[in-house]
Structure formats: C-alpha cells, structure tokens
Amino acid sequence: MKEAKDIYRKIVASVPTDIQAEVNLSFEISDRIDALMKERGLTKKQFADALGRRPSEITKWLSGQHNFTIATLTMLSSFFGQPIITVG
C-alpha cells in the first residue's frame, strides 16, 4: 500500500502548479455553490427552476469540472446575495 501512495504522490507532484490551482479553484467554487444551496434548502431541481436552467447543468456545476464564465459567477452571486468567489 505504501508503494501505491508513493506512486500517487509522484504523479500528483508532476502536475504543473497552475493546473493544480485551477482544479482546486474549480472544486472550491462548486463546493461554495453547494453550500449556498444547502443554506437555502434548495434541491438541484429547485435551484435549476429558480435560475431557468436544467438540473443537468446544475449537476455539471457541482461536479467541479465546469468552466464558469464571469457572467455566470456574477449571476450566481446576485441570486445568493453574496459572492461565490472573492478577489483580494
């Protein structure tokens, strides 16, 4: 098992830092949206209906693999009444 962990660590270490940062940010954004949905008690379907989107699109957003546009992030921030991401 230790050997598998060492191989995994080697592979992760070989991923460029900018790609690691992009992946981490994508998951942070999806986690933030999920948390805000839960705060409001929204299901994916309810959230999709409120935004005029399909539930499958919400599923994609929550997967951590969606490439959000600034327009979509702004719309989501407006919907929730708080930022999805902050720039500081």
C-alpha positions in Angstrom: 0.0 0.0 0.0 2.9 2.4 0.8 4.2 1.9 -2.7 0.9 2.9 -4.3 0.8 6.0 -2.1 4.3 6.9 -3.2 3.4 6.4 -6.9 0.3 8.6 -6.4 2.3 11.4 -4.7 4.8 11.3 -7.5 2.1 11.6 -10.2 0.4 14.5 -8.3 3.8 16.2 -7.9 4.3 16.0 -11.6 1.2 18.1 -12.4 2.1 21.7 -13.0 1.2 24.0 -10.2 -1.1 26.2 -12.4 -3.2 23.1 -13.3 -3.3 22.1 -9.6 -4.5 25.6 -8.7 -7.1 25.6 -11.4 -8.5 22.2 -10.3 -8.6 23.4 -6.7 -10.4 26.6 -7.5 -13.0 24.7 -9.6 -13.8 22.4 -6.7 -13.8 25.4 -4.3 -16.4 27.1 -6.5 -18.6 24.0 -6.8 -18.3 23.5 -3.0 -19.4 27.1 -2.4 -22.4 26.8 -4.7 -23.4 23.5 -3.0 -23.0 25.1 0.5 -25.2 28.1 -0.5 -27.8 25.8 -2.0 -27.9 23.8 1.3 -28.1 27.1 3.3 -31.3 27.9 1.4 -32.6 24.3 1.5 -32.6 24.1 -2.3 -32.6 20.9 -4.2 -30.8 20.8 -7.6 -34.3 20.9 -9.3 -35.5 23.8 -7.3 -32.2 25.7 -7.9 -32.4 24.9 -11.6 -36.0 26.1 -11.8 -35.2 29.3 -10.0 -32.4 30.1 -12.5 -34.3 28.9 -15.6 -31.7 26.1 -16.1 -31.8 22.4 -16.5 -31.0 20.2 -13.4 -28.3 18.5 -15.5 -26.5 21.9 -15.8 -26.6 22.2 -12.0 -25.1 18.7 -11.7 -22.3 19.8 -14.0 -21.7 22.9 -12.0 -21.5 20.9 -8.8 -19.1 18.3 -10.3 -16.2 20.7 -10.0 -15.4 20.3 -13.7 -17.4 23.3 -15.1 -15.5 26.3 -16.6 -17.6 29.1 -15.2 -17.8 32.4 -17.0 -17.6 35.7 -15.1 -21.2 36.3 -16.2 -22.4 33.1 -14.6 -20.5 33.7 -11.4 -22.0 37.2 -11.3 -25.5 35.9 -11.8 -25.0 33.3 -9.0 -23.6 35.9 -6.7 -26.6 38.1 -7.3 -29.0 35.1 -6.8 -27.5 34.2 -3.5 -26.9 37.8 -2.4 -23.2 37.1 -1.6 -20.1 36.4 -3.6 -19.3 33.0 -5.0 -15.6 33.9 -5.1 -13.6 36.9 -3.8 -10.6 38.5 -5.3 -8.3 40.1 -2.8 
